[in-house]
């Protein structure tokens, strides 16, 4: 067997589902696309700022000759139900990528095992492991390595797992033989563009990160008003463009996600966490429930703010007492502001809650010192109009 063949067998042995090899030089298309996104103001605050570092693997590993691209599936074989002892209640939505153990460490550990094996075979090999937070454009490297092709959603579409894959790579100084690309296509399909509720996919293959609801759920501070209705009950992440993709509806030939990536009971399984539980969780509970997942890195307040938006969008009277309680949060203006908006939305949607909502907002305005909270409360009262009088 060639070294490349042995490498791919070892990748499967350490728990990687997809593996391919690309040349170290990325196509100029990447630089042009990143430059265009930068000029149009579409680059998110989570991305590496320096384009050269994103398109030049040699900047991370001098002498880089090849890139081993790899992926693991995170679509489970079956849904995990919520704990049987949990009460009924309003639940929030967690994107599939953040329901199980944080994939960053899982994928990084497996890539490190593969990199160590490679160095055992060739002690002269230089290696550098990258997972998500590193500069390389993972999807582009994976496409060059034959793992899939760029979809119009900007997601990588693979033949065996659709878009439900986590991607990483190993840069190496070894001169490994590249794999041919997989020449799939979206054809005339535009379902992802049509389904995106904020128009974040502004044209095929171009994403405005700031309009993507996955980004919106992770931003700090106050969520822009124009995105709140569209969030529905989203707590973290958004899977809409993936859910509508035809490639994700085909039977998957590869194995399903391992148990460590299955939805944790602590976050309600695949049904999602109870919104009341999220709002009332203590710091130790947040660390136990969410910190092990990819939804914990932005902190407790972001999740609780999103839970309040979800309650406002619920159109359910059970949300009212939770919102009234959050409106009295003594320390966090962002929570009071989200609760104020949510009361205005709930009262507008469900008139029987409007009177209580309006009274609470009026009481808040008597003593609220924060200008942003006051603005939200005034806007909520105006939205209630005659319903709250």
HELIX and SHEET records of a PDB file:
HELIX    1   1 UNK A    3  UNK A   13  1                                  11    
HELIX    2   2 UNK A   28  UNK A   39  1                                  12    
HELIX    3   3 UNK A   51  UNK A   55  1                                   5    
HELIX    4   4 UNK A   57  UNK A   59  5                                   3    
HELIX    5   5 UNK A   96  UNK A   98  5                                   3    
HELIX    6   6 UNK A  103  UNK A  121  1                                  19    
HELIX    7   7 UNK A  138  UNK A  144  1                                   7    
HELIX    8   8 UNK A  191  UNK A  195  1                                   5    
HELIX    9   9 UNK A  209  UNK A  211  5                                   3    
HELIX   10  10 UNK A  213  UNK A  218  1                                   6    
HELIX   11  11 UNK A  225  UNK A  231  1                                   7    
HELIX   12  12 UNK A  240  UNK A  243  1                                   4    
HELIX   13  13 UNK A  246  UNK A  248  5                                   3    
HELIX   14  14 UNK A  259  UNK A  261  5                                   3    
HELIX   15  15 UNK A  265  UNK A  267  5                                   3    
HELIX   16  16 UNK A  269  UNK A  271  5                                   3    
HELIX   17  17 UNK A  275  UNK A  280  1                                   6    
HELIX   18  18 UNK A  283  UNK A  289  1                                   7    
HELIX   19  19 UNK A  300  UNK A  314  1                                  15    
HELIX   20  20 UNK A  319  UNK A  326  1                                   8    
HELIX   21  21 UNK A  333  UNK A  349  1                                  17    
HELIX   22  22 UNK A  351  UNK A  353  5                                   3    
HELIX   23  23 UNK A  354  UNK A  367  1                                  14    
HELIX   24  24 UNK A  371  UNK A  384  1                                  14    
HELIX   25  25 UNK A  385  UNK A  388  5                                   4    
SHEET    1   A 4 UNK A  18  UNK A  23  0                                        
SHEET    2   A 4 UNK A  66  UNK A  73 -1                                        
SHEET    3   A 4 UNK A 165  UNK A 172 -1                                        
SHEET    4   A 4 UNK A 127  UNK A 131 -1                                        
SHEET    1   B 2 UNK A  93  UNK A  94  0                                        
SHEET    2   B 2 UNK A 234  UNK A 236  1                                        
SHEET    1   C 2 UNK A 149  UNK A 150  0                                        
SHEET    2   C 2 UNK A 156  UNK A 157 -1                                        
SHEET    1   D 2 UNK A 201  UNK A 203  0                                        
SHEET    2   D 2 UNK A 206  UNK A 207 -1                                        
END                                                                             
